Amino acid sequence: MFNTDFAPIAHSRAYGGDLYRFRFDNGLGASVMSHVLSYGGEQGLWEIAVIKFDGDGWDLYYDTPITDNVIGYLEKDEVGEILERINALVWEK
């Protein structure tokens, strides 16, 4: 779907659109969404946020070299590229 080999660990429908969650071996992941409340969702574009897992829970993670916020208005191939970058991050757990 996002031009990557990563499979989402969760998918749900929200606000007339889609929300996917990804988790990587480095303890980080991503929340990827496209709906009427996401940046670009009304244009069929995607928003991504880096997330940090703590057991089964997770929180948004704003302290990365990728972004210090969410990234919106993305095409699917851009989402795939950012997922690859998140997966490659090394951080102190």
matplotlib code that plots the C-alpha trace (Angstrom):
import matplotlib.pyplot as plt

x = [0.0, 2.7, 5.4, 7.2, 7.6, 6.3, 2.9, 0.8, 0.1, -3.3, -5.9, -9.1, -11.6, -12.0, -13.8, -14.5, -10.9, -8.2, -5.7, -2.7, -0.2, 3.3, 5.8, 9.5, 12.2, 13.8, 10.9, 9.6, 6.7, 4.3, 0.7, -0.4, -3.8, -6.0, -9.4, -11.2, -9.3, -5.8, -3.4, -4.2, -6.9, -9.6, -7.4, -6.8, -3.3, -1.7, -0.4, 2.3, 3.6, 6.5, 5.5, 7.4, 6.3, 6.3, 5.2, 1.8, 1.2, 2.6, 3.0, 3.7, 7.5, 8.5, 12.3, 13.6, 15.8, 12.9, 10.4, 9.4, 5.8, 3.4, 4.1, 1.0, 0.0, 2.0, 1.6, 1.7, 5.2, 6.4, 4.8, 6.8, 10.0, 9.4, 8.5, 11.9, 13.6, 11.8, 12.7, 16.4, 16.5, 18.7, 17.7, 18.1, 15.2]
y = [0.0, 2.5, 1.2, -0.6, -4.2, -3.2, -4.5, -2.5, -4.0, -2.3, -0.8, 1.0, 3.4, 6.9, 10.0, 8.5, 7.5, 5.1, 4.9, 2.5, 1.8, 0.3, -1.0, -1.6, -3.7, -0.5, 0.3, 3.0, 3.1, 5.3, 6.4, 6.9, 8.4, 9.9, 11.3, 14.6, 15.7, 14.8, 17.1, 16.5, 13.9, 15.8, 15.7, 12.0, 12.6, 11.1, 12.3, 10.4, 10.7, 9.0, 6.9, 5.3, 2.1, 1.2, -2.4, -2.5, 1.2, 4.0, 7.8, 10.3, 10.9, 14.4, 14.2, 12.6, 13.8, 13.0, 15.6, 17.3, 17.2, 15.3, 15.4, 15.9, 16.2, 13.1, 10.9, 7.1, 6.7, 9.5, 7.7, 4.6, 6.5, 8.0, 4.5, 3.3, 6.2, 5.6, 1.9, 2.9, 5.2, 4.3, 5.7, 5.1, 3.1]
z = [0.0, 1.0, -1.3, 1.5, 2.8, 6.3, 7.3, 9.7, 13.1, 13.2, 10.9, 11.8, 10.1, 11.6, 10.5, 7.1, 6.4, 7.5, 10.3, 10.2, 13.0, 12.3, 14.8, 14.1, 15.9, 17.2, 19.5, 17.3, 14.8, 13.0, 13.0, 9.4, 8.7, 6.0, 7.0, 7.2, 10.3, 9.1, 7.3, 3.6, 4.2, 2.4, -0.7, -0.4, 1.1, 4.2, 7.6, 9.5, 13.1, 14.7, 17.8, 20.6, 22.1, 25.8, 26.0, 24.2, 24.7, 22.6, 22.6, 19.9, 19.7, 18.7, 19.3, 16.1, 13.2, 11.0, 12.5, 15.7, 14.7, 12.4, 8.7, 6.5, 2.8, 1.8, -1.2, -0.5, -1.8, 0.5, 3.5, 2.5, 2.4, 5.9, 7.3, 6.0, 7.8, 11.0, 10.9, 10.5, 13.5, 16.5, 19.8, 23.5, 24.9]

ax = plt.figure().add_subplot(projection="3d")
ax.plot(x, y, z, "-o")
ax.set_aspect("equal")
plt.show()
